[in-house]
Each structure stands twice: as structure tokens, then as C-alpha cells.
Amino acid sequence: MPAVIKASDVGSYLYCKRAWWYRKRGIEPENQAELAAGTDLHLQHGRKIMAAGLLQILAFILLLAAAVLLVLYLATPLLH
């Protein structure tokens, strides 16, 4: 049976051949604390990006609501 090559293995190999080689042999990196800190940093960054996107959507909705209210205000002459 031929060996199965995963896409993640190809990506790991292209990124760092030595790290891929170590991982295939079950050798764990010695800098576990730094790797964990990097993972946490990326998670925090991802949350900030998600929050920024949600705030952008909220801003668009509020702008649209303001435009609708302005049109309604200008369309009813008895109110002003």
C-alpha cells in the first residue's frame, strides 16, 4: 500500500524541512513555552480581527439606519 502524504505534511515540509523531519521522528521541540506563547498571541490577534470586522458591520448598519431616518425626516414636511 502506498504511503499517504497529507497536505499539512507538505506545508510543514515546505515551511521548515528540519522541523518536519524532527516531527516525523517524534522529537518534540525544546521551546514549548515559546511555541505556546506564539499560539496564544495568534489567538488574541484573531479575536481582535474578528472584533474589528463585527464593529465594521455594526458601523455600516448604523450608517444605513441614519440614512433611512434622514430620508424619512426629509420626506415628511409636517415634522420640521
Secondary structure as the mmCIF struct_conf table of DSSP 4:
data_model
#
loop_
_struct_conf.conf_type_id
_struct_conf.id
_struct_conf.beg_label_comp_id
_struct_conf.beg_label_asym_id
_struct_conf.beg_label_seq_id
_struct_conf.end_label_comp_id
_struct_conf.end_label_asym_id
_struct_conf.end_label_seq_id
HELX_LH_PP_P HELX_LH_PP_P1 PRO A 2 VAL A 4
HELX_RH_AL_P HELX_RH_AL_P1 ALA A 7 TYR A 15
HELX_RH_AL_P HELX_RH_AL_P2 LYS A 17 LYS A 24
TURN_TY1_P TURN_TY1_P1 ARG A 25 GLY A 26
HELX_LH_PP_P HELX_LH_PP_P2 ILE A 27 PRO A 29
BEND BEND1 GLU A 30 GLU A 30
HELX_RH_AL_P HELX_RH_AL_P3 GLN A 32 ALA A 75
HELX_RH_3T_P HELX_RH_3T_P1 PRO A 77 LEU A 79
#
